Amino acid sequence: MSLEETANSSDQLNWFKSSYSGGAGGECVEVAACTHAIHVRDSKDAARPGLAVSSDSWAAFLGYAVGETG
């Protein structure tokens, strides 16, 4: 998926905010999954292009982030 396709499809995605995001307007991340990629964006600036990574890359990142590498 190209950056243009990612930017154009972001309005059609079902975004959800991180459970670690507080209501005070601090650093908030939103994530949306689709068949081709996992999308990540800044919830405070949703019009700005986000990041799209493969499902395998996202799984590897999560494993590292929660300390389940192996």
PDB file of N, CA, C, O and CB in Angstrom:
ATOM      1  N   MET A   1       0.851  -1.167   0.000  1.00  0.00           N
ATOM      2  CA  MET A   1       0.000   0.000   0.000  1.00  0.00           C
ATOM      3  C   MET A   1       0.896   1.229   0.000  1.00  0.00           C
ATOM      4  O   MET A   1       1.816   1.329   0.812  1.00  0.00           O
ATOM      5  CB  MET A   1      -0.968  -0.001   1.219  1.00  0.00           C
ATOM      6  N   SER A   2       0.635   2.158  -0.899  1.00  0.00           N
ATOM      7  CA  SER A   2       1.431   3.374  -0.988  1.00  0.00           C
ATOM      8  C   SER A   2       0.996   4.381   0.068  1.00  0.00           C
ATOM      9  O   SER A   2      -0.054   4.229   0.691  1.00  0.00           O
ATOM     10  CB  SER A   2       1.317   3.987  -2.385  1.00  0.00           C
ATOM     11  N   LEU A   3       1.823   5.422   0.266  1.00  0.00           N
ATOM     12  CA  LEU A   3       1.457   6.470   1.215  1.00  0.00           C
ATOM     13  C   LEU A   3       0.175   7.171   0.797  1.00  0.00           C
ATOM     14  O   LEU A   3      -0.647   7.525   1.643  1.00  0.00           O
ATOM     15  CB  LEU A   3       2.585   7.486   1.347  1.00  0.00           C
ATOM     16  N   GLU A   4      -0.002   7.374  -0.507  1.00  0.00           N
ATOM     17  CA  GLU A   4      -1.229   8.021  -0.995  1.00  0.00           C
ATOM     18  C   GLU A   4      -2.448   7.163  -0.701  1.00  0.00           C
ATOM     19  O   GLU A   4      -3.476   7.679  -0.261  1.00  0.00           O
ATOM     20  CB  GLU A   4      -1.134   8.294  -2.504  1.00  0.00           C
ATOM     21  N   GLU A   5      -2.346   5.856  -0.939  1.00  0.00           N
ATOM     22  CA  GLU A   5      -3.463   4.953  -0.646  1.00  0.00           C
ATOM     23  C   GLU A   5      -3.757   4.930   0.851  1.00  0.00           C
ATOM     24  O   GLU A   5      -4.915   4.881   1.263  1.00  0.00           O
ATOM     25  CB  GLU A   5      -3.154   3.528  -1.150  1.00  0.00           C
ATOM     26  N   THR A   6      -2.700   4.965   1.658  1.00  0.00           N
ATOM     27  CA  THR A   6      -2.871   4.977   3.109  1.00  0.00           C
ATOM     28  C   THR A   6      -3.587   6.238   3.548  1.00  0.00           C
ATOM     29  O   THR A   6      -4.523   6.174   4.346  1.00  0.00           O
ATOM     30  CB  THR A   6      -1.518   4.863   3.816  1.00  0.00           C
ATOM     31  N   ALA A   7      -3.157   7.385   3.037  1.00  0.00           N
ATOM     32  CA  ALA A   7      -3.782   8.654   3.410  1.00  0.00           C
ATOM     33  C   ALA A   7      -5.234   8.697   2.962  1.00  0.00           C
ATOM     34  O   ALA A   7      -6.097   9.174   3.700  1.00  0.00           O
ATOM     35  CB  ALA A   7      -3.012   9.829   2.806  1.00  0.00           C
ATOM     36  N   ASN A   8      -5.509   8.207   1.769  1.00  0.00           N
ATOM     37  CA  ASN A   8      -6.876   8.241   1.253  1.00  0.00           C
ATOM     38  C   ASN A   8      -7.795   7.268   1.972  1.00  0.00           C
ATOM     39  O   ASN A   8      -8.994   7.527   2.078  1.00  0.00           O
ATOM     40  CB  ASN A   8      -6.876   7.937  -0.221  1.00  0.00           C
ATOM     41  N   SER A   9      -7.270   6.166   2.465  1.00  0.00           N
ATOM     42  CA  SER A   9      -8.111   5.158   3.109  1.00  0.00           C
ATOM     43  C   SER A   9      -8.314   5.413   4.595  1.00  0.00           C
ATOM     44  O   SER A   9      -9.163   4.773   5.215  1.00  0.00           O
ATOM     45  CB  SER A   9      -7.509   3.796   2.915  1.00  0.00           C
ATOM     46  N   SER A  10      -7.551   6.338   5.184  1.00  0.00           N
ATOM     47  CA  SER A  10      -7.605   6.517   6.634  1.00  0.00           C
ATOM     48  C   SER A  10      -8.967   6.983   7.123  1.00  0.00           C
ATOM     49  O   SER A  10      -9.325   6.719   8.270  1.00  0.00           O
ATOM     50  CB  SER A  10      -6.557   7.503   7.065  1.00  0.00           C
ATOM     51  N   ASP A  11      -9.738   7.672   6.281  1.00  0.00           N
ATOM     52  CA  ASP A  11     -11.082   8.105   6.679  1.00  0.00           C
ATOM     53  C   ASP A  11     -12.044   6.927   6.779  1.00  0.00           C
ATOM     54  O   ASP A  11     -13.055   7.019   7.475  1.00  0.00           O
ATOM     55  CB  ASP A  11     -11.623   9.132   5.685  1.00  0.00           C
ATOM     56  N   GLN A  12     -11.750   5.831   6.102  1.00  0.00           N
ATOM     57  CA  GLN A  12     -12.637   4.677   6.057  1.00  0.00           C
ATOM     58  C   GLN A  12     -12.291   3.630   7.115  1.00  0.00           C
ATOM     59  O   GLN A  12     -12.957   2.599   7.205  1.00  0.00           O
ATOM     60  CB  GLN A  12     -12.589   4.050   4.685  1.00  0.00           C
ATOM     61  N   LEU A  13     -11.268   3.883   7.904  1.00  0.00           N
ATOM     62  CA  LEU A  13     -10.831   2.921   8.903  1.00  0.00           C
ATOM     63  C   LEU A  13     -11.567   3.114  10.223  1.00  0.00           C
ATOM     64  O   LEU A  13     -12.071   4.199  10.513  1.00  0.00           O
ATOM     65  CB  LEU A  13      -9.332   3.035   9.120  1.00  0.00           C
ATOM     66  N   ASN A  14     -11.623   2.054  11.013  1.00  0.00           N
ATOM     67  CA  ASN A  14     -12.231   2.106  12.335  1.00  0.00           C
ATOM     68  C   ASN A  14     -11.104   2.323  13.356  1.00  0.00           C
ATOM     69  O   ASN A  14     -10.454   1.370  13.786  1.00  0.00           O
ATOM     70  CB  ASN A  14     -13.049   0.787  12.645  1.00  0.00           C
ATOM     71  N   TRP A  15     -10.886   3.571  13.733  1.00  0.00           N
ATOM     72  CA  TRP A  15      -9.793   3.944  14.626  1.00  0.00           C
ATOM     73  C   TRP A  15     -10.175   3.736  16.085  1.00  0.00           C
ATOM     74  O   TRP A  15     -11.324   3.957  16.466  1.00  0.00           O
ATOM     75  CB  TRP A  15      -9.391   5.395  14.394  1.00  0.00           C
ATOM     76  N   PHE A  16      -9.211   3.311  16.904  1.00  0.00           N
ATOM     77  CA  PHE A  16      -9.445   3.266  18.346  1.00  0.00           C
ATOM     78  C   PHE A  16      -8.224   3.819  19.058  1.00  0.00           C
ATOM     79  O   PHE A  16      -7.094   3.673  18.590  1.00  0.00           O
ATOM     80  CB  PHE A  16      -9.755   1.819  18.823  1.00  0.00           C
ATOM     81  N   LYS A  17      -8.466   4.454  20.196  1.00  0.00           N
ATOM     82  CA  LYS A  17      -7.420   5.117  20.959  1.00  0.00           C
ATOM     83  C   LYS A  17      -6.781   4.142  21.944  1.00  0.00           C
ATOM     84  O   LYS A  17      -7.447   3.252  22.472  1.00  0.00           O
ATOM     85  CB  LYS A  17      -7.985   6.338  21.701  1.00  0.00           C
ATOM     86  N   SER A  18      -5.508   4.317  22.179  1.00  0.00           N
ATOM     87  CA  SER A  18      -4.785   3.500  23.131  1.00  0.00           C
ATOM     88  C   SER A  18      -5.435   3.559  24.505  1.00  0.00           C
ATOM     89  O   SER A  18      -5.901   4.617  24.928  1.00  0.00           O
ATOM     90  CB  SER A  18      -3.334   3.943  23.214  1.00  0.00           C
ATOM     91  N   SER A  19      -5.469   2.441  25.195  1.00  0.00           N
ATOM     92  CA  SER A  19      -6.022   2.408  26.554  1.00  0.00           C
ATOM     93  C   SER A  19      -5.144   3.191  27.529  1.00  0.00           C
ATOM     94  O   SER A  19      -5.583   3.512  28.633  1.00  0.00           O
ATOM     95  CB  SER A  19      -6.172   0.957  27.034  1.00  0.00           C
ATOM     96  N   TYR A  20      -3.917   3.499  27.136  1.00  0.00           N
ATOM     97  CA  TYR A  20      -3.017   4.283  27.969  1.00  0.00           C
ATOM     98  C   TYR A  20      -3.196   5.786  27.756  1.00  0.00           C
ATOM     99  O   TYR A  20      -2.599   6.582  28.480  1.00  0.00           O
ATOM    100  CB  TYR A  20      -1.582   3.892  27.687  1.00  0.00           C
ATOM    101  N   SER A  21      -4.000   6.183  26.785  1.00  0.00           N
ATOM    102  CA  SER A  21      -4.227   7.597  26.520  1.00  0.00           C
ATOM    103  C   SER A  21      -5.183   8.156  27.561  1.00  0.00           C
ATOM    104  O   SER A  21      -6.247   7.591  27.816  1.00  0.00           O
ATOM    105  CB  SER A  21      -4.784   7.812  25.091  1.00  0.00           C
ATOM    106  N   GLY A  22      -4.799   9.244  28.142  1.00  0.00           N
ATOM    107  CA  GLY A  22      -5.636   9.874  29.158  1.00  0.00           C
ATOM    108  C   GLY A  22      -6.576  10.887  28.539  1.00  0.00           C
ATOM    109  O   GLY A  22      -6.454  11.213  27.358  1.00  0.00           O
ATOM    110  N   GLY A  23      -7.495  11.377  29.314  1.00  0.00           N
ATOM    111  CA  GLY A  23      -8.448  12.360  28.844  1.00  0.00           C
ATOM    112  C   GLY A  23      -7.930  13.782  28.917  1.00  0.00           C
ATOM    113  O   GLY A  23      -8.640  14.712  28.533  1.00  0.00           O
ATOM    114  N   ALA A  24      -6.705  13.980  29.399  1.00  0.00           N
ATOM    115  CA  ALA A  24      -6.161  15.318  29.586  1.00  0.00           C
ATOM    116  C   ALA A  24      -5.540  15.895  28.323  1.00  0.00           C
ATOM    117  O   ALA A  24      -5.029  17.014  28.350  1.00  0.00           O
ATOM    118  CB  ALA A  24      -5.140  15.299  30.678  1.00  0.00           C
ATOM    119  N   GLY A  25      -5.571  15.160  27.219  1.00  0.00           N
ATOM    120  CA  GLY A  25      -5.030  15.680  25.961  1.00  0.00           C
ATOM    121  C   GLY A  25      -3.540  15.513  25.801  1.00  0.00           C
ATOM    122  O   GLY A  25      -2.916  16.255  25.043  1.00  0.00           O
ATOM    123  N   GLY A  26      -2.959  14.566  26.491  1.00  0.00           N
ATOM    124  CA  GLY A  26      -1.527  14.305  26.367  1.00  0.00           C
ATOM    125  C   GLY A  26      -1.205  13.548  25.097  1.00  0.00           C
ATOM    126  O   GLY A  26      -1.912  13.673  24.097  1.00  0.00           O
ATOM    127  N   GLU A  27      -0.156  12.774  25.132  1.00  0.00           N
ATOM    128  CA  GLU A  27       0.259  12.000  23.971  1.00  0.00           C
ATOM    129  C   GLU A  27      -0.728  10.867  23.728  1.00  0.00           C
ATOM    130  O   GLU A  27      -0.815   9.931  24.523  1.00  0.00           O
ATOM    131  CB  GLU A  27       1.686  11.447  24.163  1.00  0.00           C
ATOM    132  N   CYS A  28      -1.461  10.950  22.644  1.00  0.00           N
ATOM    133  CA  CYS A  28      -2.477   9.950  22.327  1.00  0.00           C
ATOM    134  C   CYS A  28      -2.202   9.334  20.965  1.00  0.00           C
ATOM    135  O   CYS A  28      -1.851  10.026  20.010  1.00  0.00           O
ATOM    136  CB  CYS A  28      -3.883  10.572  22.356  1.00  0.00           C
ATOM    137  N   VAL A  29      -2.365   8.033  20.897  1.00  0.00           N
ATOM    138  CA  VAL A  29      -2.147   7.299  19.659  1.00  0.00           C
ATOM    139  C   VAL A  29      -3.432   6.569  19.318  1.00  0.00           C
ATOM    140  O   VAL A  29      -4.096   6.019  20.197  1.00  0.00           O
ATOM    141  CB  VAL A  29      -0.948   6.306  19.781  1.00  0.00           C
ATOM    142  N   GLU A  30      -3.781   6.565  18.038  1.00  0.00           N
ATOM    143  CA  GLU A  30      -4.912   5.783  17.554  1.00  0.00           C
ATOM    144  C   GLU A  30      -4.398   4.733  16.585  1.00  0.00           C
ATOM    145  O   GLU A  30      -3.429   4.958  15.860  1.00  0.00           O
ATOM    146  CB  GLU A  30      -5.977   6.690  16.876  1.00  0.00           C
ATOM    147  N   VAL A  31      -5.056   3.588  16.582  1.00  0.00           N
ATOM    148  CA  VAL A  31      -4.656   2.468  15.737  1.00  0.00           C
ATOM    149  C   VAL A  31      -5.885   1.949  15.008  1.00  0.00           C
ATOM    150  O   VAL A  31      -6.986   1.933  15.557  1.00  0.00           O
ATOM    151  CB  VAL A  31      -3.986   1.338  16.573  1.00  0.00           C
ATOM    152  N   ALA A  32      -5.686   1.523  13.762  1.00  0.00           N
ATOM    153  CA  ALA A  32      -6.754   0.903  12.983  1.00  0.00           C
ATOM    154  C   ALA A  32      -6.146  -0.245  12.184  1.00  0.00           C
ATOM    155  O   ALA A  32      -5.033  -0.135  11.669  1.00  0.00           O
ATOM    156  CB  ALA A  32      -7.456   1.946  12.038  1.00  0.00           C
ATOM    157  N   ALA A  33      -6.881  -1.336  12.086  1.00  0.00           N
ATOM    158  CA  ALA A  33      -6.409  -2.503  11.333  1.00  0.00           C
ATOM    159  C   ALA A  33      -7.243  -2.670  10.074  1.00  0.00           C
ATOM    160  O   ALA A  33      -8.450  -2.428  10.072  1.00  0.00           O
ATOM    161  CB  ALA A  33      -6.474  -3.788  12.199  1.00  0.00           C
ATOM    162  N   CYS A  34      -6.588  -3.080   9.020  1.00  0.00           N
ATOM    163  CA  CYS A  34      -7.286  -3.461   7.791  1.00  0.00           C
ATOM    164  C   CYS A  34      -6.589  -4.702   7.239  1.00  0.00           C
ATOM    165  O   CYS A  34      -5.653  -5.212   7.854  1.00  0.00           O
ATOM    166  CB  CYS A  34      -7.293  -2.284   6.732  1.00  0.00           C
ATOM    167  N   THR A  35      -7.022  -5.172   6.124  1.00  0.00           N
ATOM    168  CA  THR A  35      -6.468  -6.427   5.580  1.00  0.00           C
ATOM    169  C   THR A  35      -5.004  -6.305   5.207  1.00  0.00           C
ATOM    170  O   THR A  35      -4.266  -7.288   5.282  1.00  0.00           O
ATOM    171  CB  THR A  35      -7.257  -6.861   4.364  1.00  0.00           C
ATOM    172  N   HIS A  36      -4.574  -5.133   4.810  1.00  0.00           N
ATOM    173  CA  HIS A  36      -3.218  -4.967   4.288  1.00  0.00           C
ATOM    174  C   HIS A  36      -2.213  -4.427   5.294  1.00  0.00           C
ATOM    175  O   HIS A  36      -1.007  -4.602   5.118  1.00  0.00           O
ATOM    176  CB  HIS A  36      -3.253  -4.065   3.116  1.00  0.00           C
ATOM    177  N   ALA A  37      -2.692  -3.774   6.343  1.00  0.00           N
ATOM    178  CA  ALA A  37      -1.754  -3.089   7.229  1.00  0.00           C
ATOM    179  C   ALA A  37      -2.403  -2.716   8.553  1.00  0.00           C
ATOM    180  O   ALA A  37      -3.620  -2.786   8.729  1.00  0.00           O
ATOM    181  CB  ALA A  37      -1.206  -1.842   6.553  1.00  0.00           C
ATOM    182  N   ILE A  38      -1.539  -2.318   9.471  1.00  0.00           N
ATOM    183  CA  ILE A  38      -1.963  -1.707  10.723  1.00  0.00           C
ATOM    184  C   ILE A  38      -1.599  -0.227  10.589  1.00  0.00           C
ATOM    185  O   ILE A  38      -0.471   0.111  10.229  1.00  0.00           O
ATOM    186  CB  ILE A  38      -1.273  -2.392  12.001  1.00  0.00           C
ATOM    187  N   HIS A  39      -2.550   0.640  10.876  1.00  0.00           N
ATOM    188  CA  HIS A  39      -2.352   2.075  10.731  1.00  0.00           C
ATOM    189  C   HIS A  39      -2.240   2.699  12.111  1.00  0.00           C
ATOM    190  O   HIS A  39      -2.969   2.324  13.029  1.00  0.00           O
ATOM    191  CB  HIS A  39      -3.507   2.721   9.925  1.00  0.00           C
ATOM    192  N   VAL A  40      -1.323   3.657  12.258  1.00  0.00           N
ATOM    193  CA  VAL A  40      -1.105   4.357  13.517  1.00  0.00           C
ATOM    194  C   VAL A  40      -1.088   5.850  13.211  1.00  0.00           C
ATOM    195  O   VAL A  40      -0.485   6.280  12.227  1.00  0.00           O
ATOM    196  CB  VAL A  40       0.230   3.896  14.214  1.00  0.00           C
ATOM    197  N   ARG A  41      -1.757   6.648  14.063  1.00  0.00           N
ATOM    198  CA  ARG A  41      -1.747   8.094  13.861  1.00  0.00           C
ATOM    199  C   ARG A  41      -1.820   8.812  15.207  1.00  0.00           C
ATOM    200  O   ARG A  41      -2.140   8.220  16.238  1.00  0.00           O
ATOM    201  CB  ARG A  41      -2.921   8.526  12.954  1.00  0.00           C
ATOM    202  N   ASP A  42      -1.516  10.088  15.161  1.00  0.00           N
ATOM    203  CA  ASP A  42      -1.614  10.979  16.315  1.00  0.00           C
ATOM    204  C   ASP A  42      -3.065  11.413  16.441  1.00  0.00           C
ATOM    205  O   ASP A  42      -3.595  12.045  15.527  1.00  0.00           O
ATOM    206  CB  ASP A  42      -0.658  12.219  16.175  1.00  0.00           C
ATOM    207  N   SER A  43      -3.712  11.092  17.540  1.00  0.00           N
ATOM    208  CA  SER A  43      -5.132  11.407  17.683  1.00  0.00           C
ATOM    209  C   SER A  43      -5.389  12.911  17.794  1.00  0.00           C
ATOM    210  O   SER A  43      -6.501  13.370  17.532  1.00  0.00           O
ATOM    211  CB  SER A  43      -5.695  10.703  18.902  1.00  0.00           C
ATOM    212  N   LYS A  44      -4.375  13.675  18.176  1.00  0.00           N
ATOM    213  CA  LYS A  44      -4.547  15.115  18.292  1.00  0.00           C
ATOM    214  C   LYS A  44      -4.482  15.798  16.938  1.00  0.00           C
ATOM    215  O   LYS A  44      -4.905  16.947  16.806  1.00  0.00           O
ATOM    216  CB  LYS A  44      -3.496  15.694  19.213  1.00  0.00           C
ATOM    217  N   ASP A  45      -3.957  15.111  15.928  1.00  0.00           N
ATOM    218  CA  ASP A  45      -3.820  15.678  14.583  1.00  0.00           C
ATOM    219  C   ASP A  45      -4.179  14.605  13.559  1.00  0.00           C
ATOM    220  O   ASP A  45      -3.332  14.170  12.779  1.00  0.00           O
ATOM    221  CB  ASP A  45      -2.369  16.218  14.339  1.00  0.00           C
ATOM    222  N   ALA A  46      -5.440  14.185  13.571  1.00  0.00           N
ATOM    223  CA  ALA A  46      -5.890  13.073  12.737  1.00  0.00           C
ATOM    224  C   ALA A  46      -5.833  13.383  11.239  1.00  0.00           C
ATOM    225  O   ALA A  46      -5.834  12.459  10.425  1.00  0.00           O
ATOM    226  CB  ALA A  46      -7.297  12.693  13.117  1.00  0.00           C
ATOM    227  N   ALA A  47      -5.786  14.651  10.865  1.00  0.00           N
ATOM    228  CA  ALA A  47      -5.702  15.005   9.452  1.00  0.00           C
ATOM    229  C   ALA A  47      -4.298  14.779   8.898  1.00  0.00           C
ATOM    230  O   ALA A  47      -4.115  14.654   7.687  1.00  0.00           O
ATOM    231  CB  ALA A  47      -6.112  16.458   9.250  1.00  0.00           C
ATOM    232  N   ARG A  48      -3.326  14.727   9.772  1.00  0.00           N
ATOM    233  CA  ARG A  48      -1.939  14.499   9.364  1.00  0.00           C
ATOM    234  C   ARG A  48      -1.761  13.031   8.985  1.00  0.00           C
ATOM    235  O   ARG A  48      -2.321  12.156   9.644  1.00  0.00           O
ATOM    236  CB  ARG A  48      -0.950  14.899  10.499  1.00  0.00           C
ATOM    237  N   PRO A  49      -0.993  12.748   7.938  1.00  0.00           N
ATOM    238  CA  PRO A  49      -0.796  11.341   7.546  1.00  0.00           C
ATOM    239  C   PRO A  49      -0.187  10.527   8.683  1.00  0.00           C
ATOM    240  O   PRO A  49       0.664  11.006   9.432  1.00  0.00           O
ATOM    241  CB  PRO A  49       0.104  11.252   6.301  1.00  0.00           C
ATOM    242  N   GLY A  50      -0.643   9.293   8.787  1.00  0.00           N
ATOM    243  CA  GLY A  50      -0.133   8.391   9.810  1.00  0.00           C
ATOM    244  C   GLY A  50       0.894   7.435   9.237  1.00  0.00           C
ATOM    245  O   GLY A  50       1.484   7.680   8.186  1.00  0.00           O
ATOM    246  N   LEU A  51       1.087   6.364   9.939  1.00  0.00           N
ATOM    247  CA  LEU A  51       2.051   5.339   9.572  1.00  0.00           C
ATOM    248  C   LEU A  51       1.298   4.046   9.320  1.00  0.00           C
ATOM    249  O   LEU A  51       0.375   3.713  10.063  1.00  0.00           O
ATOM    250  CB  LEU A  51       3.133   5.154  10.676  1.00  0.00           C
ATOM    251  N   ALA A  52       1.677   3.318   8.289  1.00  0.00           N
ATOM    252  CA  ALA A  52       1.083   2.009   8.013  1.00  0.00           C
ATOM    253  C   ALA A  52       2.205   0.972   7.977  1.00  0.00           C
ATOM    254  O   ALA A  52       3.209   1.158   7.290  1.00  0.00           O
ATOM    255  CB  ALA A  52       0.278   2.019   6.661  1.00  0.00           C
ATOM    256  N   VAL A  53       2.024  -0.122   8.722  1.00  0.00           N
ATOM    257  CA  VAL A  53       3.007  -1.198   8.754  1.00  0.00           C
ATOM    258  C   VAL A  53       2.303  -2.530   8.512  1.00  0.00           C
ATOM    259  O   VAL A  53       1.091  -2.647   8.699  1.00  0.00           O
ATOM    260  CB  VAL A  53       3.769  -1.215  10.108  1.00  0.00           C
ATOM    261  N   SER A  54       3.063  -3.517   8.101  1.00  0.00           N
ATOM    262  CA  SER A  54       2.480  -4.844   7.876  1.00  0.00           C
ATOM    263  C   SER A  54       2.053  -5.454   9.206  1.00  0.00           C
ATOM    264  O   SER A  54       2.538  -5.066  10.269  1.00  0.00           O
ATOM    265  CB  SER A  54       3.488  -5.776   7.153  1.00  0.00           C
ATOM    266  N   SER A  55       1.148  -6.405   9.126  1.00  0.00           N
ATOM    267  CA  SER A  55       0.676  -7.095  10.337  1.00  0.00           C
ATOM    268  C   SER A  55       1.818  -7.806  11.050  1.00  0.00           C
ATOM    269  O   SER A  55       1.872  -7.809  12.280  1.00  0.00           O
ATOM    270  CB  SER A  55      -0.424  -8.105   9.985  1.00  0.00           C
ATOM    271  N   ASP A  56       2.734  -8.409  10.292  1.00  0.00           N
ATOM    272  CA  ASP A  56       3.882  -9.090  10.892  1.00  0.00           C
ATOM    273  C   ASP A  56       4.790  -8.115  11.624  1.00  0.00           C
ATOM    274  O   ASP A  56       5.272  -8.409  12.718  1.00  0.00           O
ATOM    275  CB  ASP A  56       4.675  -9.830   9.825  1.00  0.00           C
ATOM    276  N   SER A  57       5.022  -6.949  11.018  1.00  0.00           N
ATOM    277  CA  SER A  57       5.858  -5.933  11.662  1.00  0.00           C
ATOM    278  C   SER A  57       5.204  -5.419  12.930  1.00  0.00           C
ATOM    279  O   SER A  57       5.882  -5.195  13.933  1.00  0.00           O
ATOM    280  CB  SER A  57       6.128  -4.771  10.704  1.00  0.00           C
ATOM    281  N   TRP A  58       3.885  -5.228  12.893  1.00  0.00           N
ATOM    282  CA  TRP A  58       3.166  -4.750  14.080  1.00  0.00           C
ATOM    283  C   TRP A  58       3.248  -5.787  15.199  1.00  0.00           C
ATOM    284  O   TRP A  58       3.456  -5.427  16.358  1.00  0.00           O
ATOM    285  CB  TRP A  58       1.684  -4.443  13.737  1.00  0.00           C
ATOM    286  N   ALA A  59       3.088  -7.057  14.871  1.00  0.00           N
ATOM    287  CA  ALA A  59       3.166  -8.119  15.868  1.00  0.00           C
ATOM    288  C   ALA A  59       4.560  -8.162  16.497  1.00  0.00           C
ATOM    289  O   ALA A  59       4.689  -8.343  17.708  1.00  0.00           O
ATOM    290  CB  ALA A  59       2.820  -9.480  15.233  1.00  0.00           C
ATOM    291  N   ALA A  60       5.590  -7.997  15.688  1.00  0.00           N
ATOM    292  CA  ALA A  60       6.955  -7.983  16.210  1.00  0.00           C
ATOM    293  C   ALA A  60       7.166  -6.785  17.132  1.00  0.00           C
ATOM    294  O   ALA A  60       7.784  -6.917  18.188  1.00  0.00           O
ATOM    295  CB  ALA A  60       7.973  -7.953  15.056  1.00  0.00           C
ATOM    296  N   PHE A  61       6.658  -5.622  16.742  1.00  0.00           N
ATOM    297  CA  PHE A  61       6.759  -4.432  17.584  1.00  0.00           C
ATOM    298  C   PHE A  61       6.061  -4.649  18.922  1.00  0.00           C
ATOM    299  O   PHE A  61       6.627  -4.351  19.974  1.00  0.00           O
ATOM    300  CB  PHE A  61       6.160  -3.217  16.867  1.00  0.00           C
ATOM    301  N   LEU A  62       4.842  -5.162  18.887  1.00  0.00           N
ATOM    302  CA  LEU A  62       4.101  -5.389  20.130  1.00  0.00           C
ATOM    303  C   LEU A  62       4.825  -6.391  21.026  1.00  0.00           C
ATOM    304  O   LEU A  62       4.907  -6.202  22.240  1.00  0.00           O
ATOM    305  CB  LEU A  62       2.681  -5.889  19.823  1.00  0.00           C
ATOM    306  N   GLY A  63       5.349  -7.453  20.424  1.00  0.00           N
ATOM    307  CA  GLY A  63       6.099  -8.429  21.215  1.00  0.00           C
ATOM    308  C   GLY A  63       7.285  -7.795  21.909  1.00  0.00           C
ATOM    309  O   GLY A  63       7.565  -8.097  23.069  1.00  0.00           O
ATOM    310  N   TYR A  64       7.982  -6.918  21.208  1.00  0.00           N
ATOM    311  CA  TYR A  64       9.117  -6.218  21.793  1.00  0.00           C
ATOM    312  C   TYR A  64       8.652  -5.231  22.865  1.00  0.00           C
ATOM    313  O   TYR A  64       9.250  -5.137  23.936  1.00  0.00           O
ATOM    314  CB  TYR A  64       9.913  -5.486  20.704  1.00  0.00           C
ATOM    315  N   ALA A  65       7.576  -4.498  22.562  1.00  0.00           N
ATOM    316  CA  ALA A  65       7.091  -3.450  23.469  1.00  0.00           C
ATOM    317  C   ALA A  65       6.619  -4.021  24.807  1.00  0.00           C
ATOM    318  O   ALA A  65       6.774  -3.376  25.844  1.00  0.00           O
ATOM    319  CB  ALA A  65       5.952  -2.676  22.811  1.00  0.00           C
ATOM    320  N   VAL A  66       6.056  -5.199  24.791  1.00  0.00           N
ATOM    321  CA  VAL A  66       5.574  -5.790  26.045  1.00  0.00           C
ATOM    322  C   VAL A  66       6.559  -6.813  26.625  1.00  0.00           C
ATOM    323  O   VAL A  66       6.256  -7.497  27.602  1.00  0.00           O
ATOM    324  CB  VAL A  66       4.219  -6.456  25.816  1.00  0.00           C
ATOM    325  N   GLY A  67       7.729  -6.903  26.014  1.00  0.00           N
ATOM    326  CA  GLY A  67       8.784  -7.747  26.559  1.00  0.00           C
ATOM    327  C   GLY A  67       8.619  -9.223  26.299  1.00  0.00           C
ATOM    328  O   GLY A  67       9.119 -10.046  27.066  1.00  0.00           O
ATOM    329  N   GLU A  68       7.920  -9.581  25.221  1.00  0.00           N
ATOM    330  CA  GLU A  68       7.729 -10.999  24.915  1.00  0.00           C
ATOM    331  C   GLU A  68       8.545 -11.431  23.722  1.00  0.00           C
ATOM    332  O   GLU A  68       8.070 -12.216  22.901  1.00  0.00           O
ATOM    333  CB  GLU A  68       6.271 -11.292  24.666  1.00  0.00           C
ATOM    334  N   THR A  69       9.776 -10.932  23.606  1.00  0.00           N
ATOM    335  CA  THR A  69      10.637 -11.343  22.514  1.00  0.00           C
ATOM    336  C   THR A  69      11.194 -12.722  22.822  1.00  0.00           C
ATOM    337  O   THR A  69      11.312 -13.116  23.982  1.00  0.00           O
ATOM    338  CB  THR A  69      11.776 -10.321  22.286  1.00  0.00           C
ATOM    339  N   GLY A  70      11.524 -13.423  21.802  1.00  0.00           N
ATOM    340  CA  GLY A  70      12.056 -14.732  22.125  1.00  0.00           C
ATOM    341  C   GLY A  70      12.327 -15.466  20.924  1.00  0.00           C
ATOM    342  O   GLY A  70      12.785 -16.607  20.988  1.00  0.00           O
TER     343      GLY A  70
END
